[in-house]
Amino acid sequence: MVNAPLRIGIAKLAQSGDEILEGLNSAPDAIEKGGLKKILETGGCVIAESRTAELTAEEANQYGAWNRLGLASRHLADIVADQVRQGMFTIGLLPNCNGLMGMLAGFQKSGPSARPLRVGLIWMDAHGDINTPDTTLSGLLAGMPVAIAAGLCLERLRVKCGLKVALPTRYITMVGVRDIDPLEQEIIDRSDIEHITVEDIRKLRPVIDQQIDRLGKITDTIYIHADIDVLDPKEIPGHGLPAEGGPTVAQLGPALERMFRHPKVAGLGIAGYPVRRDPDGITLNSVFGLIRHAVKGVTGRA
């Protein structure tokens, strides 16, 4: 008996939420048009649909990058929820990590009833992105999405994005985080967030399976979010915020496969592709490497 190909739903967002980062808004299309279909088909998948969270004409004329992000994120949530209900595995292509709220909102509302699902988050990033307006050094919203999702700040934006229920911090596992602001570290230290270190990844330690199993027991569904700056800077040339000491794709890949074998993992988000600073396609190849390992894990489920 030949297994049917894994049906993939592509969900794209073209709003960064930070005006100085709007050059990243074309990154989702660049990833898709750069060879994603071939990567997925080679991995035993088929793209069932590809949709972009687009603002209405009225919404596009509204003032404020944060406001437009919230409006677009709500549309993204609708796309994700619809794909999950149709039995697709969702891959979110996001300009930056501000797409987190819309992705989480989609999984939260993807259940069979109006009751919001409990969503577990695997956060793969060199940075914690759990600053608040009180702790941020940069002032960028892109340093705050985990804090917003966890209900630590900007509640109105979270709700506008469609994420009605904030994630308890015990629902979050951070992977590869190593570049954290001092006040941001205080937030993490006071939370129930758990961690998988770069060394855990390189040595494929049991904590990888333990953490995905932990989230599987306390949540209804799990979303894995990967900012590509989690990787070794040599594999992501052109990225604006590289952090030394990250794993290579070859090192992170086996860990990804193990995580994606868990039946509650419903989607992957890819963020941070420097579309205008990758002339040789090295970073795009790293993006495809992460996606390749993720779908290998899903298609390898027992």
HUSULLIN-V378718 format. One record per helix or strand of 2 or more residues. SS is the DSSP state (2 for helix, 1 for strand). FROM is the first residue (numbers start at 1). LEN is the number of residues. If there is no record, write none. Layout:
# HUSULLIN-V378718
[[SS FROM LEN] [SS FROM LEN]]
This chain:
# HUSULLIN-V378718
[[1 6 8] [2 19 24] [1 45 9] [2 57 4] [2 65 21] [1 89 6] [2 97 12] [1 119 6] [2 141 3] [2 145 5] [2 155 6] [2 169 3] [1 172 4] [2 182 8] [1 194 3] [2 198 5] [2 207 12] [1 221 7] [2 228 3] [2 233 3] [2 249 12] [1 265 7] [2 282 18]]
